[in-house]
């Protein structure tokens, strides 16, 4: 069973790093839209992205 699943995943050639990046950004945006992120976190993110 695990061999079949591993074979399917190798056939799809999914870039794991892009999937994780999209999930991270999507989760952050979902929390941002739901007003569950502290404003200090947004200020720190802006400071990080400005450099």
ChimeraX attribute file (.defattr): number of C-alpha atoms within 10 A of each C-alpha:
attribute: neighborCount
match mode: 1-to-1
recipient: residues
	/A:1	6
	/A:2	7
	/A:3	8
	/A:4	9
	/A:5	10
	/A:6	10
	/A:7	11
	/A:8	11
	/A:9	11
	/A:10	10
	/A:11	9
	/A:12	8
	/A:13	8
	/A:14	10
	/A:15	8
	/A:16	9
	/A:17	9
	/A:18	10
	/A:19	10
	/A:20	11
	/A:21	11
	/A:22	12
	/A:23	12
	/A:24	12
	/A:25	11
	/A:26	12
	/A:27	12
	/A:28	14
	/A:29	13
	/A:30	13
	/A:31	13
	/A:32	14
	/A:33	10
	/A:34	9
	/A:35	10
	/A:36	10
	/A:37	14
	/A:38	10
	/A:39	11
	/A:40	9
	/A:41	10
	/A:42	12
	/A:43	11
	/A:44	11
	/A:45	11
	/A:46	11
	/A:47	10
	/A:48	9
	/A:49	8
	/A:50	7
	/A:51	5
